[in-house]
Amino acid sequence: MKTRNYFGWTVLEEDNRYGPALEKNIDYTKESEKELKEILEHVGQTRCALEIGVHYGFGTRLLSENFDHVNTFDFDNDVHQCFKLNMQKFDVNNLTVHPYGIGANDSFVATNDVHPRKGRGPLANHVDVKQSSDGKKYKIRALDNIKFEHVDLMCIDTEGYELFVLKGGEHTIMKHRPVMVIEFHHRNLSQKFFNVSPKTTEDYIDHLGYRYVKNLNKVDRLYIPK
């Protein structure tokens, strides 16, 4: 695993977002600071946050500074190895790292993180219902099969797999009523990869008893209990 130093963070050398960004002196590591301030305006207590899809941990560090404890979930791959190195480097210790993805049930899934024309993309693995780029199967679990004492915030960034995450966590969400930040990717990955329309996900969020507040950026939407 070859890595590079990106403004103090360990990222994969082959990741095609951060090399060009470094050359242009563009620092993406702090781009969530403004969004988190807006989120915290709606969060009543800051005991526990769940971050589903953590990438290199830029957002995790911010969450750890504002919540008593953070639970992270992502596939146990090379990006996740960088994530763990970053958490050690920045001394993030109010953290429980779950080395698996989250879905509708406990199972194993194939993943794919290689673009057919551009090579390695700037993202962690996304679930691939057809095949795996590296021949591996990765573990996923349903949130409802994991016990949490408190859940005050849930952030879901799973490259189109968000509906399945919500379905596997319905009882957890109904019990704890966290504020939720859910990615609706601008390239409509849910439809592209899983034949799930954005409206289907929106309807399910409404079924859970949540209302839309605002877009935090071009992909992340903020929801609070009705």
C-alpha positions, -999 to +999 in steps of 0.1 A: +000+000+000+017+032-012+005+064+005+011+101+003+010+129+029-020+152+021-019+182+045-008+159+073-032+131+064-023+097+050-041+089+018-035+064-010-010+074-036-032+059-063-062+079-052-067+103-081-084+131-062-057+141-038-025+142-059-039+169-082-054+187-052-021+188-035-004+202-066-030+230-066-028+235-028-064+225-023-072+212+012-103+191+014-097+180+050-117+209+065-145+212+041-171+198+065-165+223+093-192+247+082-217+218+076-211+204+111-219+237+127-252+238+109-259+202+119-251+209+156-278+236+156-304+208+154-287+181+176-301+182+212-274+161+229-239+151+217-234+118+234-229+095+204-226+099+166-227+071+140-207+077+109-214+052+081-189+056+054-158+073+068-133+074+039-100+088+053-115+102+085-116+139+078-152+141+091-145+116+119-120+139+135-145+168+135-172+146+150-148+134+177-142+169+188-179+176+192-194+143+205-185+122+235-182+091+214-182+082+177-189+049+161-175+045+126-184+019+099-166+011+067-152-018+047-119-032+059-098-023+029-067-002+021-086+031+025-097+019+059-061+012+068-053+048+060-083+059+081-069+040+112-035+055+107-050+089+106-070+084+138-038+073+155-019+103+141-045+128+153-050+110+186-087+104+181-095+079+209-132+085+217-139+061+189-152+026+182-141+014+148-164-012+132-144-027+102-175-035+081-202-018+061-238-013+070-268-026+050-303-041+053-291-073+069-260-092+081-242-106+050-212-103+027-211-081-004-188-076-034-174-041-039-159-021-067-137+010-064-120+010-098-133+032-126-130+014-160-114+044-177-099+065-149-085+038-126-087+042-088-113+067-078-114+092-049-138+071-029-138+041-007-154+009-020-190+010-031-212-021-030-213-038-064-243-061-069-227-077-099-190-084-091-160-074-071-130-056-085-106-075-063-125-108-059-132-102-022-163-102-003-168-077+025-188-080+057-219-058+062-242-057+092-276-042+100-276-014+125-305-030+143-283-060+151-258-037+170-267-023+204-262+014+211-269+032+244-274+065+226-276+077+190-278+115+186-265+119+151-263+095+121-243+104+090-248+081+060-224+084+030-225+050+012-224+058-026-260+051-033-266+023-007-283+047+017-318+031+015-305-003+025-287+013+055-319+029+066-339-003+063-314-022+084-315+005+110-353+012+112-357+001+148-325+019+159-338+051+142-372+048+157-358+042+192-332+070+193-346+096+168-312+109+158-306+138+135-297+123+102-274+135+074-280+114+043-261+116+010-281+119-022-253+118-047-255+143-076-248+114-100-278+095-087-258+065-077-287+048-060-305+046-093-273+037-113-261+010-090-292-004-072-322+007-092-334+028-063-349+062-072-342+092-050-380+094-044-380+059-030-354+069-004-372+101+003-405+082+009-388+058+032-373+087+052-408+102+055-421+068+066-395+069+094-410+102+106-384+126+094-386+159+076-361+176+053-344+207+067-319+217+041-290+207+018-257+211+036-239+209+002-247+195-032-250+160-020-257+159+018-292+165+031-301+172+067-332+155+083-347+159+117-376+140+134-410+155+127 
